[in-house]
Each structure stands twice: as C-alpha cells, then as structure tokens.
Amino acid sequence: MNRNLTMKQYMKDNLPLFIFVSVLFLIGVVFGAVMVGALSLEQKQEMTRHLGSFFQEVNDGAEFDSRQSFVQAFGMHMKWILLIWLFGLSVIGLPLILVLDFLKGVLIGFTVGYLVQQMSWKGMLFALVSVAPQNLIVIPAILFCSVAAMSFSIYMIKNRFMSRNGNMYQPFMRFTTLTLVMAVFLLGAALWEGYMSQLMMKWVTPMLVPLYG
C-alpha cells in the first residue's frame, strides 16, 4: 500500500463500504440461522445422524489428518479471496462480491444456528471451539478483501470509464497487496483449523456424545 496511506486512513476513507459489507454479512448470518428452522424433519435427522457419528469418532480417539485439514481449509480460503480479487478487477463482478459476503454469513449463521438448536448451550460451546476461533480471522480478512475489491471497482468506474483518466497502477497494487496480506492471515486461520481445532473438539465432545447415545 502507499506509504502515505496508513491502514487507519484507509479504513476511514472506506468506512461506508466497511459498514455496508459488515451489515450485509450480518444479514446473511441471520438468514442462515433462520434457514435452520426451514429444514424438514428428514433433513434434520440425517444431519443429526452424521453429527452424532462424528462426535463418537472424535470421542473414541480417531485421528484425523491435520495436514490434509490444513490444506483443505487454506485452499478454500484462497479460492474465496481469489474470487473476490477477480471480481474486483471487473466492474460487472461488483455485485458478486456482495453475494459472496452474504453467502459467507449464511454459512456461518446456519452452522451455529443448527448446533445451538440441536444442543442448546453445549452446541454453543462446540461452536465456540470449532467455528469461532478461525472465523475471528477469516471474517475480517474476507471483509477487508471485499472492501478493497469494491473500492478498486468504484475507482475504475470513476477514473477509467467516466473520465477516461487516472493512473490504475497504484490503486491496483494497493488492492493486490492488501489481498496478499489478508492471505497471510488466512494462512494462520487454516493452521488453527488444521492443527488446533481437533484438540479443542476432543476437549468438548465427551459432553456431547451422550446427547446422541
């Protein structure tokens, strides 16, 4: 990013976009939580069966491939921000960035909502150790990438298509650099998912297995 443009100033300049994507994400969370109530009895039973089987495996000491979990998590995060980066390069991709932010909220809202509905406070505890830690990094990183992509798209509209002037190099490098910085944070989140989440889940699952006995 430009030396004269600190992160604090960047956030101040793009505050409306930060607020907009954050609200959209929260709407997605609420929508995802509401979707849990729309599941049919058969769907809930099927999900409950898989969840109970997973808890039993963890409680029995099953070893999961931490490296594979890390690779899968990191690959998923990279695909997500790569899509945001690509959409940011095209004006027509601007609405799709918003769709991704909304969908991210839906996924998290649905996951946490289902766990809480099925297991009450124990479900909340499981969500706190299995979902919350990495998402404390993932969510801000994705929102930062989204704001950077939207800001770049808006800059292109104003300075490239409307006025036919403006240097695209610096805004592009600022956009790309911020995306790469967020990728480093997402690497840390994936490491947590791959290697630490299992330990946290092993601590919680003994309380959950009796619910599915």
Secondary structure, DSSP 8 states (H G I E B T S, - for coil): --TT--HHHHHHHTHHHHHHHHHHHHHHHHHHHHHHTTS-HHHHHHHHHHHHHHHHHHHTT----HHHHHHHHHHHHHHHHHHHHHHHHSGGGHHHHHHHHHHHHHHHHHHHHHHHHHHHHHHHHHHHHHTHHHHHHHHHHHHHHHHHHHHHHHHHIIIIIISS----HHHHHHHHHHHHHHHHHHHHHHHIIIIIHHHHHHHHHHHHGGGG-
